Amino acid sequence: MAGKFFTTMLLAGLASAAPAPQDQVSTAVNTVTVNTTDNTPVTTAYTTQVTPTPSSLGGPAATLYHGPAMLLKGSNLIPKLPQQITNGNSIWGLLKAPRLPKWLNGPLPQGFPWGSRTPGNANPYINPPNTGKTRNYVFHISEQTIAPDGVEKPGLVINGAFPGPIIEANWGDYIEVQVFNDLTTEGTTLHWHGLLQKETPWFDGIPAVQQCPIAPGSSFTYRFRADLYGTSWYHAHYSAQYAGGLAGPMIIYGPHNGQYDQDMGPIMLSDWYHDDYFKLVEQTMAPAADQLPPPVSQNNLINGKMNYPCDAVTIAANGRNCTPNAGISKFNVTSGLTYRLRLINSGAEGIQKFSIDGAKLTVIANDFVPVQPYTVDVVTLGIGQRSDVLWKATGKPTDAVWMRSTLGTSAFVGGCTLNDGISPEAVAAIYYQKANTSDVPTTVSTVPASEIENCANDALSLTVPTYKMTPPKNPHTVQVVNITYQSNGTHNLFYMNNSTFKANYNDPVLLDAKLGNMNFPADYNVYNFGTSPSIRLVVYNYAQTGVHPMHLHGHNMYILQVGTGLWDGSIVNANNPQRRDVQLLPNAVSPTEPGYIVIQYDTDNPGVWPFHCHIAWHVSAGLYMNIIEQPQSIKKDLQIPSIMAQTCRDWSAWTGTHIVPEIDSGL
C-alpha cells in the first residue's frame, strides 16, 4: 500500500489548524504511527453548514391537530393503522409487548446465573460467568414499506420488523446470530453495540475494519460472548443503513443495584426521517457548491411509533401517503409498583430528552455501567447512549400519564438537534390498571426549557460507577485529536487531525494486521499505538456543527473531563471516574474555543477498534478513526476464523459484477 508514514511524540499531538492544548499531564514516551499523505483539507479555514429556517410546531396543518400526540382534534388514541402497516412484525409499542424477566433459563450457581457477582464486588471486564449457554437467533434483512408515524416510506427491516426483534442473554452466555442479507443491491453488517468482543474482535461487525460486508444473497453467522451486562442495542454499520430501520434492542441480564417490581423492557428513542436513508446520505455528501443543509428529522419515535400532522399539500407533493392518528406506543402499569425502564437512543442524529410527567427518575446504569443511583427530572441521551432508570407508579388506578422524549428546539435556532420543527416531541401513553386505554392523557410536563436546551450529559460528578476503578494517573500515551469541518476542494468533510476517513470494504484493517501488514492508506485513519498499556485521548471539537456523541468500540472509556476551551488538566472523580462507551463532546463555542472531552482506556483488548461520532451523517462525512490495539498480539495470538476471509471472497465475487455506490465514508 502506498503512503508516507511518520511517528511523533504524543505529548504534542498532531499538526492541525487548531491550537495545541495546554498543560498535558503525562509521562508519555510511546509513539504512534499514522499515515497523513494526501488526505488533508485544501485550506486551514473552517467550514460551517447551511442553516435553513425550521417550521413552526405542527407545520402547515397545525390548526387541525392538538398536542402533544399530534392528534386530529376530537380524536382519541385508537390507532388508525394496524401494527403490520406501521411497524411490520414488530411487537414494540403495543400493550401486549412482553415484560422482561430477571434472567433467562440456565444454570443458577448460588441462585443466580452470575453466581455471587454483584455490581459492587465484581470487575465486569475480567472473567465473565461461564454459563455454557448459547442463545441462537436468525435474522433476515430486507426492504419493506413501513409507516411508523403514518407516513409511508421505504424502510429496512429485520425479520419484517421495525424496530427489530430483541436479543436476550444472561451475562456470560454466548450469542449466535445468523444474518441473511436479503437486500438485492447492497451489502450489510450488524454491530453489537457496547460489547467488548474480547474473545472475538473479528465479530464486532464493522465493514472494512473487522470484516467484509455480507453480500446480497449471502449469510454470515456472528458468535460472541455477552461479556458485559445491562441495556444496549444492535444496528447496521454499513453506511447509514441503521437510519433506515436496521436496529433493535439487546438486553444482557445481570446483577443490578436497584430494587424494582417489573422490567418494562426496552424503550427505543429515535429521530425519524421521511426520506430513505440513501437520499439522506446523498444530501450529506452533495458537493459544497450545491449549498445543501444537513439532513433534518421530520419526527421523533418511542419504540418506533408516533403520529404526524399530515398536510395534504406538502405530503402529496412529496409523493407520500400520510394517515393521521397512525398510533403511538402504550404501556400498562399498576399503582404502587416500581418499574425498570431501559432507555436507548437508537436514532441517527438527535439528542433525546426523556421524562415522565410529574415523575422523578432514578438512574441506575449508564450504557453498560451500573452507577450509584441518582435522581433526575429528565434523562439526556446522545446517539448510542443508554440509561437504565427506575420509576415508581404513584398515580391512581384510573390515571393516564404522558411519557415524553423530545428533540427540543431546532439546532438552527439554538437547540441541540437538527429537526424541522414540526414534530420534535415523541409521546407514549402510560395507563394505570383501571384506565381506558384509548383515552388521551391530560398531564403536562414540568421539565424546564433550560434542561431541554442543555446539550450535555449529566454532570460527571453525579455519575459514579458502582464498581470502583482508578485509571493510571500518568498514562503511557497521550494523544491529541482535533476535529474540524473543512473542505477537500469539492466537499465539506470532517477531519480528525487533518485526515478524513474512507472505508475500503474489500480490505478489512484487522485482517491486514493479522498478516503483519501495517502500512495503511491515509484515508483508513489508522492509529497504531504499539504496545502502550494505557492511552489518553484529549479530543477537541473545532467544528461548529453541534455536539458529537463519541463512541469507542471494544472498551468502556474512563470519562475524565468535559468542557469548552483548552483542558486545564483537571479530572472529575479521579479515583473512580464515569465509564461508558459513548460520551457527548460539546460543540465549539467559536472557531478558536473548542469543546473537549478527555478519555482514557486500558489496552487489554487486542484488535482494531473504531473511535467515531455516532451521528450517522457525521460518520458518513468522515468523522472516524481506527485504533490498532496491541498489534503484536493481533499477529501472534488472534485465531481469526477462516469464515472472515471467505466472506471477503464472497463480497469480492459480488462486487466483480455489481457496482457498489459507496458515496460516503462507507460506515
C-alpha positions in Angstrom: 0.0 0.0 0.0 1.3 3.4 -0.9 1.7 6.2 1.6 4.1 8.1 3.7 4.2 7.3 7.4 5.6 9.1 10.4 5.9 8.7 14.1 5.5 11.5 16.6 5.9 12.1 20.3 2.4 12.1 21.7 2.7 14.9 24.2 2.4 17.4 21.3 -0.3 15.8 19.3 -0.5 16.1 15.6 -0.4 19.2 13.4 -3.7 21.0 13.0 -5.3 24.3 12.2 -6.4 24.2 15.8 -4.1 25.5 18.6 -2.3 23.0 20.8 -3.8 22.1 24.2 -2.3 23.3 27.4 -0.6 21.6 30.3 -0.7 17.9 29.2 -0.3 15.9 32.4 1.7 12.8 31.3 4.9 11.0 31.3 4.1 9.6 27.9 7.0 8.1 25.9 5.3 6.0 23.3 4.9 7.0 19.7 2.1 6.5 17.3 2.3 5.5 13.6 -0.1 7.4 11.4 -0.2 8.0 7.6 -1.3 11.5 6.6 -0.3 11.5 2.9 -2.6 13.3 0.5 -5.6 13.3 2.8 -5.6 16.8 4.3 -8.1 19.6 3.7 -7.2 22.1 0.9 -7.3 25.1 3.3 -6.9 25.7 7.0 -10.2 27.6 7.1 -13.1 26.0 8.9 -16.4 25.5 7.2 -19.9 26.0 8.5 -23.1 24.2 7.5 -26.1 25.8 5.7 -28.8 26.6 8.2 -32.4 26.7 7.0 -35.2 28.2 9.0 -37.2 25.5 10.8 -41.0 25.3 10.5 -43.4 26.1 13.4 -44.7 23.4 15.6 -47.3 21.3 13.8 -46.4 22.6 10.3 -48.9 23.9 7.8 -51.8 21.9 9.2 -51.1 22.8 12.9 -54.6 24.2 13.4 -56.1 20.8 12.7 -54.1 19.0 15.4 -53.6 19.2 19.1 -50.5 18.1 21.1 -48.5 16.5 22.3 -49.6 13.4 20.4 -50.3 15.3 17.1 -53.9 14.1 17.1 -56.6 15.4 14.9 -58.8 17.5 17.1 -61.6 15.5 18.7 -59.7 12.2 18.3 -58.8 9.6 20.9 -55.8 7.2 20.9 -57.3 4.4 19.0 -54.8 3.9 16.2 -56.0 4.4 12.6 -53.4 2.0 11.1 -52.7 -1.6 12.1 -49.2 -2.5 13.5 -48.4 -4.5 10.4 -48.6 -1.3 8.3 -46.8 0.9 10.7 -44.1 -1.4 12.0 -44.4 -4.8 10.3 -43.9 -7.7 12.6 -42.6 -5.6 15.5 -44.2 -6.0 18.9 -42.7 -2.9 20.4 -45.1 -0.1 21.4 -48.1 -2.4 21.9 -49.8 -3.0 25.2 -49.2 -6.7 24.7 -45.4 -6.3 24.4 -43.8 -8.6 27.0 -42.3 -7.6 30.3 -38.8 -8.8 30.7 -37.7 -11.5 33.2 -35.0 -11.2 35.8 -32.9 -13.6 33.8 -33.2 -16.4 31.2 -33.3 -20.1 31.9 -29.9 -21.7 32.6 -27.6 -22.8 35.4 -28.1 -20.9 38.7 -25.0 -21.2 40.9 -25.8 -19.7 44.3 -29.3 -18.9 42.9 -28.3 -16.6 40.0 -26.9 -17.2 36.5 -23.9 -15.0 37.5 -23.4 -16.6 40.9 -22.3 -14.3 43.8 -21.2 -11.5 41.5 -22.8 -8.1 42.2 -22.3 -4.6 40.6 -20.1 -3.7 43.5 -17.9 -6.7 44.1 -17.1 -8.0 40.6 -14.8 -6.4 38.0 -17.0 -6.6 34.9 -14.1 -6.6 32.5 -12.5 -9.9 33.5 -13.8 -13.4 33.9 -17.5 -13.2 32.9 -19.6 -16.1 34.2 -19.1 -19.3 32.2 -22.8 -20.4 31.8 -22.3 -22.9 29.0 -25.4 -21.5 27.2 -25.7 -20.2 23.7 -28.7 -18.1 22.6 -29.4 -18.5 18.9 -31.1 -16.1 16.6 -31.8 -15.9 12.8 -32.1 -12.5 11.2 -33.3 -11.7 7.7 -32.5 -8.2 6.5 -34.8 -6.9 3.8 -36.6 -3.9 2.3 -40.2 -3.1 3.3 -42.6 -0.2 3.2 -43.3 1.0 6.7 -45.2 3.9 8.2 -44.0 4.3 11.9 -45.7 7.8 12.1 -48.4 7.3 9.4 -46.1 8.5 6.6 -45.2 5.6 4.2 -41.6 5.3 3.3 -39.2 2.6 2.0 -37.6 1.1 5.1 -35.1 -1.6 6.0 -36.3 -4.2 8.5 -35.1 -7.3 10.3 -37.4 -10.3 10.2 -40.0 -7.9 8.7 -40.0 -5.7 11.8 -39.1 -2.1 12.8 -37.7 -1.9 15.4 -36.0 -5.2 15.1 -36.5 -8.3 17.4 -35.0 -8.4 20.8 -31.7 -10.2 21.6 -31.6 -11.6 25.1 -28.9 -13.4 27.0 -27.6 -13.8 30.5 -24.2 -12.3 31.4 -21.6 -14.8 30.2 -23.8 -16.6 27.7 -22.7 -16.8 24.1 -24.9 -15.2 21.4 -25.1 -16.6 17.9 -26.9 -14.7 15.2 -27.1 -16.0 11.6 -27.7 -13.0 9.4 -29.2 -13.4 5.9 -28.7 -10.4 3.6 -32.0 -10.4 1.5 -31.2 -7.0 0.1 -30.6 -7.0 -3.6 -28.3 -4.0 -4.2 -26.1 -3.5 -1.2 -24.1 -5.3 1.4 -24.7 -5.1 5.2 -23.2 -5.9 8.6 -24.5 -5.8 12.2 -22.7 -4.3 15.1 -23.4 -5.4 18.8 -23.1 -2.0 20.4 -21.1 -1.8 23.6 -19.9 -5.4 23.9 -16.2 -5.8 24.4 -15.7 -8.7 22.0 -12.6 -9.6 23.9 -12.5 -13.2 22.6 -13.9 -12.3 19.2 -12.8 -8.9 17.8 -13.5 -10.1 14.3 -17.2 -10.2 15.1 -17.6 -6.5 16.1 -19.4 -6.1 12.8 -17.7 -3.1 11.1 -17.1 -3.5 7.4 -13.7 -2.5 6.1 -12.4 -2.8 9.7 -13.0 -6.3 11.0 -14.9 -7.9 8.1 -16.1 -7.5 4.5 -19.8 -6.8 4.0 -22.3 -9.6 3.8 -23.0 -9.8 0.1 -26.6 -9.8 -1.2 -28.0 -13.3 -1.2 -25.4 -14.4 1.3 -25.4 -15.1 5.0 -22.9 -14.7 7.9 -23.0 -16.1 11.4 -21.8 -14.0 14.3 -20.9 -15.7 17.6 -19.7 -13.7 20.6 -19.8 -13.6 24.4 -22.3 -11.5 26.3 -19.2 -10.1 28.2 -21.0 -7.1 29.8 -24.5 -6.8 31.2 -27.3 -4.3 31.0 -29.1 -2.5 28.2 -27.9 -2.0 24.7 -28.8 -2.4 21.0 -27.6 -3.8 17.7 -27.6 -1.9 14.4 -26.3 -2.0 10.9 -22.9 -0.4 10.4 -22.9 -0.3 6.6 -23.2 3.3 5.5 -26.2 4.8 7.3 -28.5 1.8 7.0 -29.5 1.8 10.6 -31.1 5.2 10.0 -33.4 3.3 7.6 -34.6 0.9 10.3 -31.9 -1.7 10.8 -31.7 -1.6 14.6 -33.1 -3.5 17.6 -32.7 -3.9 21.4 -30.1 -6.1 23.0 -30.6 -7.0 26.7 -28.0 -8.8 28.8 -29.4 -9.9 32.2 -27.0 -9.4 35.1 -26.9 -8.2 38.7 -28.4 -4.7 39.3 -28.1 -2.1 42.0 -31.8 -1.0 42.4 -34.9 -2.7 43.5 -37.9 -2.9 41.2 -41.0 -4.9 40.7 -41.2 -5.2 36.9 -38.9 -4.7 33.9 -40.8 -2.6 31.4 -38.3 -3.6 28.8 -36.5 -1.6 26.0 -37.7 1.9 25.2 -36.1 2.9 22.0 -36.0 6.6 21.2 -35.2 7.6 17.7 -35.5 10.7 15.5 -37.2 9.8 12.2 -36.8 10.9 8.6 -39.4 10.6 5.8 -36.8 10.1 3.0 -35.0 6.8 2.7 -31.5 6.6 4.2 -29.6 6.7 0.9 -31.2 10.0 -0.2 -30.1 11.4 3.1 -26.6 10.2 2.5 -26.7 11.8 -0.9 -27.7 15.1 0.7 -24.9 14.8 3.3 -22.3 14.1 0.6 -23.5 16.6 -2.0 -20.8 19.0 -3.4 -20.3 22.1 -1.3 -21.3 24.2 -4.3 -24.9 22.8 -4.0 -25.3 24.6 -0.7 -27.5 21.9 0.8 -28.2 21.8 4.5 -27.5 18.7 6.6 -30.4 16.2 6.9 -33.1 17.3 9.3 -35.5 14.9 11.0 -39.3 15.1 10.5 -40.5 13.3 13.6 -39.5 11.5 16.8 -40.4 8.0 17.8 -40.8 5.9 21.0 -40.5 2.2 20.3 -40.9 3.0 16.6 -44.2 4.9 16.9 -45.7 8.4 16.8 -48.3 10.4 14.9 -47.6 13.1 12.3 -49.6 16.2 11.5 -50.4 15.2 7.9 -50.6 18.1 5.5 -52.4 17.2 2.2 -50.5 19.6 0.0 -46.9 19.0 1.1 -47.3 15.3 1.7 -48.8 14.8 -1.8 -46.1 17.0 -3.4 -43.5 14.6 -1.9 -45.4 11.5 -3.1 -46.2 10.3 0.4 -49.2 8.6 1.8 -49.9 10.0 5.2 -52.5 8.7 7.7 -53.3 10.9 10.7 -53.5 9.3 14.2 -51.5 6.3 13.0 -50.9 5.2 16.6 -48.5 5.8 19.4 -46.8 3.5 21.9 -48.7 2.5 25.0 -47.7 0.9 28.4 -49.7 -0.7 31.2 -48.7 -0.1 34.8 -50.1 -0.9 38.3 -50.3 1.7 41.1 -47.6 1.3 43.7 -45.1 -0.7 41.7 -41.6 0.3 40.7 -40.6 -0.3 37.0 -37.2 -0.6 35.3 -37.1 1.3 32.0 -34.3 0.5 29.6 -33.8 3.7 27.6 -31.9 3.5 24.3 -31.2 6.4 21.8 -31.3 4.4 18.6 -31.6 7.5 16.3 -29.4 8.9 13.6 -28.7 12.4 14.9 -30.8 13.8 17.7 -30.1 14.2 21.4 -33.1 12.8 23.3 -34.6 14.3 26.5 -36.7 11.7 28.2 -39.2 12.3 31.0 -42.5 11.1 32.5 -44.9 13.9 33.5 -44.7 14.7 37.2 -42.1 12.0 37.9 -38.6 11.7 39.3 -36.4 9.1 37.6 -33.6 7.2 39.4 -30.7 6.4 37.1 -29.0 3.0 38.0 -26.8 2.5 34.9 -25.4 4.5 32.0 -24.5 2.4 28.9 -23.2 -0.9 30.3 -22.0 0.6 33.6 -24.0 0.4 36.8 -23.7 3.6 38.7 -24.5 4.8 42.2 -28.2 5.7 41.9 -29.1 9.4 41.4 -32.3 11.1 40.7 -33.2 13.4 37.7 -36.2 15.0 36.1 -35.0 14.3 32.6 -32.6 11.8 31.1 -30.3 13.0 28.4 -29.2 10.5 25.7 -27.0 11.1 22.7 -27.0 8.7 19.8 -25.9 5.2 21.0 -26.2 6.1 24.7 -28.4 4.1 27.1 -29.7 4.7 30.7 -31.5 2.2 33.0 -33.9 4.1 35.2 -36.4 3.2 37.9 -39.8 4.9 38.1 -42.4 4.4 40.7 -46.0 4.4 39.5 -47.6 6.6 42.2 -50.8 7.5 40.4 -54.4 6.4 41.0 -55.7 3.2 39.3 -57.7 5.3 36.7 -54.8 7.6 35.8 -53.2 8.1 32.4 -49.8 9.8 32.1 -47.7 11.0 29.2 -44.2 9.6 28.6 -42.1 12.0 26.6 -38.9 12.1 24.6 -38.2 15.4 22.9 -35.6 16.6 20.5 -36.3 20.2 21.6 -35.8 23.4 19.6 -34.0 23.0 16.3 -30.3 23.5 16.4 -30.7 26.0 13.7 -32.3 28.4 16.3 -30.2 27.5 19.3 -31.4 23.9 20.2 -29.5 20.6 20.3 -30.9 18.7 17.3 -31.3 19.1 13.6 -35.1 18.8 13.3 -37.5 20.6 11.1 -39.6 21.9 14.0 -42.9 20.3 13.1 -43.0 17.3 15.4 -39.9 17.1 17.6 -41.5 15.5 20.6 -42.5 11.8 20.8 -45.0 10.7 23.4 -46.3 7.4 24.6 -49.3 6.8 26.9 -48.9 5.1 30.3 -52.2 3.6 31.5 -52.8 2.6 35.1 -54.7 -0.7 35.7 -58.2 0.7 35.5 -57.7 3.4 32.9 -59.4 3.4 29.5 -56.5 2.6 27.1 -57.9 4.8 24.3 -58.2 7.9 26.5 -55.8 10.9 25.9 -53.7 11.7 29.0 -54.1 15.3 30.2 -50.9 15.5 32.2 -48.3 18.3 31.5 -44.6 18.3 31.6 -42.8 20.4 34.3 -39.4 20.0 32.8 -38.0 23.5 32.3 -36.9 24.6 28.8 -33.4 25.1 30.2 -33.0 21.4 30.8 -34.3 20.5 27.3 -31.8 23.0 25.7 -28.8 21.8 27.7 -26.9 19.8 25.1 -24.8 17.8 27.6 -24.9 14.5 29.6 -25.4 14.6 33.3 -22.5 16.1 35.3 -19.6 13.7 35.7 -19.7 14.4 39.4 -23.1 12.6 39.5 -22.2 9.6 37.5 -20.1 7.4 39.8 -19.7 3.7 38.8 -20.8 1.2 41.4 -17.6 -0.8 40.8 -14.6 1.4 41.6 -11.8 1.5 39.1 -8.9 4.0 39.2 -7.2 4.7 35.8 -3.4 5.4 35.8 -2.7 9.0 36.7 0.1 9.1 34.1 -1.0 7.0 31.1 1.7 5.6 28.9 0.4 7.6 25.9 -1.4 10.9 25.4 -2.8 11.7 22.0 -4.5 14.9 21.0 -7.3 14.6 18.4 -8.5 17.8 16.8 -11.9 17.5 15.0 -12.6 20.0 12.2 -15.1 20.5 9.4 -13.3 21.6 6.3 -13.2 21.5 2.5 -11.3 18.9 0.4 -11.8 21.2 -2.6 -15.2 19.9 -3.7 -16.9 18.6 -0.5 -17.1 19.7 3.1 -15.9 16.8 5.3 -15.0 16.1 8.9 -11.3 15.7 9.7 -9.6 14.1 12.7 -6.1 15.6 12.9 -6.3 16.7 9.3 -7.4 13.3 7.9 -10.9 12.3 6.8 -12.0 8.6 6.7 -12.9 6.4 3.8 -13.7 2.7 4.1 -12.3 0.1 1.7 -14.9 -2.7 2.0 -12.6 -5.2 0.3 -9.7 -4.7 2.7 -10.5 -5.1 6.5 -7.8 -3.5 8.6 -7.9 -6.3 11.2 -7.2 -9.0 8.6 -4.2 -6.9 7.3 -2.9 -6.5 10.8 -3.1 -10.3 11.4 -0.9 -10.7 8.3 1.5 -8.1 9.7 0.7 -5.6 7.0 0.8 -2.3 8.9 1.2 0.2 6.1 -2.3 1.7 5.5 -3.5 4.4 3.1 -4.1 7.7 4.8 -7.8 7.7 4.5 -8.1 4.5 6.6 -7.3 6.8 9.6 -5.3 4.1 11.4 -3.6 5.0 14.7 -1.2 2.3 15.7 -0.3 2.8 19.4 2.0 -0.2 19.5 2.4 -1.8 23.0 1.1 1.2 25.0 -0.7 -0.3 28.1 -2.8 2.8 28.7 -4.0 5.6 26.3 -5.4 9.0 27.0 -7.2 10.9 24.2 -7.7 14.6 24.5 -10.4 15.3 21.9 -11.0 18.9 20.8 -14.1 19.8 18.7 -13.4 22.8 16.5 -16.3 22.0 14.2 -19.3 24.3 14.8 -21.7 21.5 13.7 -23.2 20.6 17.0 -22.5 18.1 19.8 -20.7 14.8 18.9 -21.6 11.6 20.7 -18.2 10.0 20.6 -18.2 6.1 20.7 -15.2 3.8 21.3 -15.6 0.2 20.3 -14.1 -2.6 22.4 -14.0 -0.6 25.7 -15.8 1.4 28.3 -13.9 4.7 28.4 -12.9 6.5 31.5 -14.5 9.9 31.1 -12.0 12.2 32.8 -13.3 15.6 31.9 -15.6 17.5 29.6 -15.8 21.2 28.8 -15.0 24.1 26.4 -11.8 25.9 25.8 -8.5 24.2 26.5 -8.3 21.4 29.0 -6.5 22.5 32.2 -5.5 19.0 33.4 -8.3 18.6 35.9 -10.1 15.3 36.3 -13.6 14.6 37.8 -13.7 11.8 40.3 -10.1 10.9 39.6 -10.3 7.8 41.8 -13.4 6.4 40.1 -14.5 8.4 37.0 -17.5 7.7 34.9 -17.1 4.8 32.5 -19.2 4.4 29.4 -18.9 3.7 25.7 -20.5 6.9 24.3 -19.9 10.4 25.7 -21.2 13.8 24.4 -18.4 16.1 23.1 -19.5 19.7 23.3 -20.0 21.9 20.3 -17.3 24.5 19.6 -18.1 27.9 21.1 -16.2 29.6 18.3 -13.5 28.7 15.8 -10.9 29.4 18.5 -12.8 28.0 21.5 -13.4 24.3 21.1 -15.4 21.8 23.1 -13.4 18.9 24.5 -13.6 15.6 26.2 -10.7 13.7 27.9 -11.0 10.0 27.8 -8.7 7.1 28.8 -8.7 3.4 28.4 -6.5 0.3 29.2 -5.3 -1.6 26.1 -6.3 -5.0 27.3 -8.3 -6.0 24.2 -6.2 -6.7 21.1 -8.0 -5.7 17.9 -8.9 -2.8 15.6 -11.3 -0.5 17.4 -13.3 2.3 15.8 -13.5 5.7 17.6 -16.1 7.9 15.9 -19.0 10.2 16.2 -22.2 8.2 16.4 -24.3 10.7 14.3 -25.0 8.8 11.1 -24.3 11.8 8.8 -21.1 12.8 10.6 -19.7 9.3 10.2 -20.7 9.4 6.5 -18.7 12.6 6.2 -15.5 11.0 7.7 -15.6 11.6 11.5 -14.0 8.3 12.2 -10.6 6.8 13.1 -9.3 3.2 13.6 -7.2 2.3 16.6 -4.9 -0.7 16.4 -4.5 -2.2 19.8 -1.6 -4.4 20.7 -0.6 -5.2 17.1 2.0 -7.8 18.1 -0.7 -9.8 19.9 -3.1 -9.5 16.9 -0.4 -11.1 14.7 0.7 -13.7 17.2 -2.3 -14.6 19.3 -5.6 -14.0 17.5 -7.0 -17.1 15.9 -9.2 -15.5 13.2 -11.7 -18.0 11.7 -11.5 -18.7 8.0 -15.1 -17.6 7.5 -13.8 -14.0 7.7 -11.6 -14.5 4.6 -14.4 -16.4 2.9 -16.9 -13.5 3.4 -14.3 -11.3 1.7 -14.1 -13.7 -1.2 -17.9 -13.7 -1.5 -18.0 -9.9 -1.4 -15.3 -9.7 -4.0 -17.2 -12.0 -6.3 -20.4 -10.0 -5.9 -18.7 -6.7 -6.5 -17.0 -8.1 -9.5 -20.3 -8.0 -11.3 -22.1 -5.2 -9.4 -21.3 -1.5 -8.7 -21.2 -0.5 -5.1 -22.4 3.1 -4.7 -20.2 4.0 -1.8 -20.7 7.7 -2.0 -19.9 8.4 1.7 -17.2 7.1 4.1 -18.9 3.7 3.9 -19.7 3.5 7.6 
